[in-house]
Amino acid sequence: MTQLLHAIVEPGFFASSPVRLAVVIGALVAIVAAAAGVFTVLRGQSFAGEALGDIGAAGGSSAYLAGIGALWGFLGVSVAAAAAMELIGIQRSRGRDLATGIVLGVGFGLAALFLYLGTTRTSNTGTPVQILFGSIFTLTSSILPLVLALGAVVLGALIVLYRPLLRVSVSPELAAARGLPVRALGAAYLFAMAAAVALSALTIGAILSTALLVGPAATALKLTTSPPRAVFTAAATGVGCVWLGILLAYDSYHWPPRTHGWPPSFFIVTLVLGVYLVASLRTPVRGRKRGV
């Protein structure tokens, strides 16, 4: 077992402080994204999640220009975009694509402007790449308390709103007939999703952030029809993909030609896709065994 472990894990992996921090933050983010992602898939708002992630590029780049932490930028712009979507009418089926498309277009324009200013006014050309595609090994321990606090807020909100939000997500018409505040619940969830997307953007970048939000959740919902089980399955899937992605990224520094490693976000997103494809292949077989 020891020889096998040494063959898989390169020396210094467990002793590296950036790796340990990446493992902790990556797991926290994966759990939060999985919990929010199950409702994202159930509500059919994956496009909105993608838009919030892409818009986060404007937040990360503006935070860099202002000299503050990228997470504050991701969070601020994502929440503002969620508010704009709500005002335009994302809760209505006819206005959903319109609201998402308008906000996404504005967000891309701002991201292009801020990234241009960031590359022309400073000599740090690696920052735009980190904003767009993430760099979990460069995170510092000072960001951990904020990640913990933000994650706790999102999970706490989802726990409190779980039952009514589930009813609204499955059947909005029936929930409205029972007197549930459909729009208020939808708006509350939209802000929770924005915060989850901001955390994902911190780890794997703004462009790829939806992978952690939607991928594990979609995989879990293919394997189980129970929402609580789907949340736990999605969390386990997300954490597993993040941890294995971190391990592969660390090991890649020792692969030929040993000049530099591969980005962790590449491995994480690839693993998420691979797990989803495997779950998709298993679903028909599982259905036939049940007589479907």
NORUR-V321464 format. One line per field, one symbol per residue. burial: I if it has 9 or more other ideal C-beta (glycine too) atoms within 8 Angstrom, else O. Layout:
burial=???
This chain:
burial=OOOOOOOOIOOOIOOIOIIIIIIIIIIIIIIIIIIIIIIIIIIOIIIIIIIIIIIIIIIIIIIIIOOOOIIIIIIIIIIOIIIIIIOIIIIOOOIIOIIIIIIIOIIIOIIOOIIOIIIOOOOOOOIIIIIIIIIIIOIOOOIIOIIIOIIOIIIOIIOOIOOIIIIIIOOOOOIIOOOIOIOOIIIIIIIIIIIIIIIIIIIIIIIIIIIIIIIIIIIIIIIOOOOOIIIIIIIOIIIIIIIIIIIIIIIIIOOOOOOOOIIIIIIIIIIIIOIIOOIOOIIOOIOOOOOO
